Amino acid sequence: MSGKEGIALERAAAFEFLAGIFLKEPSVSIMNEVKIWAKEGKEPEMLPLLENIDREDPDLTGLTQEYYDLFFVPVSGRFVPPFESAIRGAVRQDGGATKFGPYWGDTTVKLAALYERTQFHPGRLAVFEPLRQLNLPDHVGLELSFMAYLCRLEAQQLERGLSAKLIRKIQTDFLQEHLREWVGLWVNDLEKVPQSGYYLYFARQARDLCQEETQVLLKHA
């Protein structure tokens, strides 16, 4: 494996890890992965959060309820939809409640077409079943998974000795036209609701990763 292939696979793993946080309910296995990630990455902000969850919520009941309230229950008072169309179409007022946009906007339709064109199949991913039933292609976890998919395609091209220029362009365009356009807004909306900080932390990680990836891709275009 060449250095470039390895880098592409590392990028895929980073996107997959973050996607999994939002695509699945909290579980002991996921928390164990997060603990390993936090220790290996020496994440000073995350370690206290994990220690508090271990101490105050060892069976993850509270964190699971937070997952539902933040991302699935519009009447929870903490709901911030993790969908591009709803976030980009939101009406925000200073000091007032945010009115989120409708699902299945223009961006959603474009994403569904892009996934089909590139043979990315979200339905084959391991996801929270109610999320699968929603069948909305612009969920943050699915968009992050799509980036991981593209990174793996890049690695395959490089392994075959072929150019990955077209795939990297698709990555750049996708980040610029989708993830970078809305994940920052989503983070801002999440910051306004009461929560443990667990999902907010990973939302910020996703935002930062997308910004960094865009800069690197543009630099080496």
GILINDA-V767998 format. One record per backbone hydrogen bond with DSSP energy under -0.5 kcal/mol. NH is the residue of the N-H (numbers start at 0). CO is the residue of the C=O. If there is no record, write none. Layout:
((NH CO) (NH CO))
//
This chain:
((5 1) (6 2) (7 3) (8 4) (9 5) (10 6) (11 7) (12 8) (13 9) (14 10) (15 11) (16 12) (17 13) (18 14) (19 15) (20 16) (21 17) (21 18) (22 18) (23 19) (30 26) (31 27) (32 28) (33 29) (34 30) (35 31) (36 32) (37 33) (38 34) (39 35) (40 36) (41 37) (42 37) (43 41) (46 42) (47 43) (48 44) (49 45) (50 46) (51 47) (52 48) (53 49) (54 50) (55 51) (56 52) (59 56) (63 59) (64 60) (65 61) (66 62) (67 63) (68 64) (69 65) (70 66) (71 67) (72 67) (73 71) (75 72) (79 69) (82 80) (83 137) (86 82) (87 83) (88 84) (89 86) (90 98) (91 89) (95 92) (98 90) (99 97) (100 85) (108 104) (109 105) (110 106) (111 107) (112 108) (113 109) (114 110) (115 111) (116 112) (117 113) (118 115) (119 114) (120 118) (121 119) (123 120) (124 121) (126 124) (127 22) (130 127) (131 127) (132 128) (133 129) (134 130) (136 134) (138 135) (139 81) (142 138) (143 139) (144 140) (145 141) (146 142) (147 143) (148 144) (149 145) (150 146) (151 147) (152 148) (153 149) (154 150) (155 151) (156 152) (157 153) (158 154) (159 155) (160 157) (161 156) (167 163) (168 164) (169 165) (170 166) (171 167) (172 168) (173 169) (174 170) (175 171) (176 172) (177 173) (178 173) (179 174) (180 177) (181 177) (181 178) (182 178) (185 181) (186 182) (187 183) (188 184) (189 185) (190 186) (191 188) (192 189) (200 196) (201 197) (202 198) (203 199) (204 200) (205 201) (206 202) (207 203) (208 204) (209 205) (210 206) (211 207) (212 208) (213 209) (214 210) (215 211) (216 212) (217 213) (218 214) (219 215) (220 217))
//
